[in-house]
Each structure stands twice: as C-alpha cells, then as structure tokens.
Amino acid sequence: MQNNPEHIFITLDGCHKWAENNNLSVLEAYKKAFCSLKDVVSGCKELDINCLTAVLVDSKEETIGLLIDFLEEILKEFCDVKYSVVMDSRLCGNDKEKIDKLVESTKDNKGLNLIIALDYNGKQEILDAVNNIIQDYKENKIKIKDINNDMFNNYLYSKNLPEPDLVIRTDNNKNMKNLCLWQVAYSELYILEKLWPDFGKQDFFKAIESFGTRERRFGNIGEKK
C-alpha cells in the first residue's frame, strides 16, 4: 500500500507569468491560483493527508482579499479544516482582523491543517528562532545543554507541525527560494514545468504517486524508511 505524505508544502508560483502568457491581469491569475489550491485541498481530504502549507508571496490588498474569500469558501465546503496563518507583521487593519477571526473560528477543528504563509522568509524564521532562544537563555528559562533539534523546532513558526514530507514546485523551480529552509532538510521534491494556476487535482495525484515510489533514508546511507 502506498504511503502518502503527512505534510505537503506548496508555493503559488508563476502567477505573473501565467497572467502575461494569457494576456490577463495578475488578479485573474491569482483567482485561478486559488482554484488550483482548492483542488489540492480537496485532494488532501480524499487522501487523508493531515497538513498542507501554501505559500503566498504576494500580499497586496487585492490578493489578500482573494485569500479571505478563498478561506471562507473552503470552510463552507470543508467545515472541519483548521487554519493557521504565518503572516508578515506589516499586515494590519481590517484584512488582518478577518484572517485572525477565520483562524480563531477553526481552532478546534480536527480535519486538514491548512497553513497559509504570507511573505514567508525562511532565513528570518531561523534568525527569529535563534534570537528567541538567546532571550530565553538570558532569562534562565533554558540551559545551553538543553538546546537540540527538538527544542529548536519548537521556536520555529511551524512548531507543533510535522516537517514537510513532500515539496511541490511548479514553474520548473529547482530551488527553495528561501522557503522553509530548516524543515525541508529531508523533504522529497516534485518539480514540474506547469505554472501553479494551471495545476489541477490530477497533477496533485501524480505528485503523490511519485512520492510513493521514493525510498526515503533521512540521511542514513544504509537504512530505508
């Protein structure tokens, strides 16, 4: 029986290129991108996948408005989805209040954990973790000997979440672009040329099928996992 990933990490890549290729606005590209994301959410539900992280690199007001509409629509169709949002601290006002309210409304849900990352910066996440560890050490909350991989994970934005098993990169991107740098050390990469707005449920199932054929060793040369 094929083993499915527990946590999938995706980015909404190629929206500007898609808009240019189709002679449409970037806003229309993001509308299509959120339709693709909805297909992936549906696919995760079908396969009982626990966690999905989606990175949205554009935090313009119009895009955030589409995100809020998307989150509201998902809850109507999949009422047990739980939201988490890692957002840029510059986001404020009515949009932030709406997002916070949506997250709060799902805190007790037991279904798919959908994590939305806005303007996410992997290097900054690591720096924030280090600075918070230093501060806790100065306040005698932790000891140097206690610092290990598990403790460090608890200082990341993604604490309490499993590390991504599968990273799906569209637009033929072969690098992580400063995304989730600590957590993807042993993640499997699935790369395709298709732009994210054209990504559909069948593409998602192909990625899961590819993952199921991999032999994961997690850095152990002689062991299979």
Steps between C-alpha positions, in 0.01 A plus 500: 500500500638839401610726784363850461683804635378638830594860419517662154662836428405703191550849364267689269771551236473647153194723538661801334633286215157335460334842479746613232465177301121526503479876452309533827551697821705366789182510707336257257807278529463489877130419469602200290779420746254478789282268291806277462560518873141398564560192280801411714302544822236267355772250405647511851158428644453204267837352596478580874811718490536688829687821416528732203714814500440750219732797450353819357781737407274790395338681793345789308157608621318348202677165542426492873136563416503194273666299779225593746232405246679169444522420872131577545408283200710207621327505839160482332603189307735336752373610839762306702809668351727667755683820401839628606649815349858623507477856381718801445487728805424793269156363426249681719154651509180341377665227293708378793194502725305289249784250468545480878126442541502217244797335671335530841174352369679179395729448800308195625457337159652154451527480120772609259740754652535768231790735567517820296835680493495865390831661400672208672879529544688185595820677608304742718319209664834346601632835625184556705539153652865565592420840653213355704723218626765756604237707679363196686855403598564850640178470701613159634206324334728253322853362536762470228509122538126484427535648150449227243307435179168446678534818706596704195193371315285638781629850431407493130177640355404142416528363854259214576488411129677207331781590264393499132531160336437629148575838341320569171670764283331625186637730225802265479645650819790288622584690817326586827519879455555568871198290598479268802878451500533314831196276460563366148838338574364155411194596295440344160480746208251471216565747218289566191500767230131582530419836659306487825174648358490204257567243774206266553392206712643244256837676518474474877425128487799448269722673756366274775555194279859607436557546873374147563777355279785670688733332749547746785818458706499827703876528472569137594700344217433142599138524615170532319204672657 
